[in-house]
Amino acid sequence: MALYKVIVEKHPDVYVAYPLGLKGVVVGEGSTYEEALDDVKSAIRFHIETFGTDIVEADPALEVFVAEAGVAT
């Protein structure tokens, strides 16, 4: 079993999840956190089965941080 870091965003009406360390676009969504996570796991499996393991980045992120940055416009 391979482990992937997954970002899960909570929006007003849906959760959106996407993995780090894969080439291409892989997204899952759901009404709950768990549904979005299950959906992105399925999407990851499908993406690797379709495109092969070459899409897995050799140097994945070690840690992930979320920060806010104020930018003058």
Secondary structure, DSSP 4 states (H G I P E B T S, - for coil): -----EEEEE-SS-EEEEESSBSS---EEESSHHHHHHHHHHHHHHHHHHH-GGGB-SS--S-----------
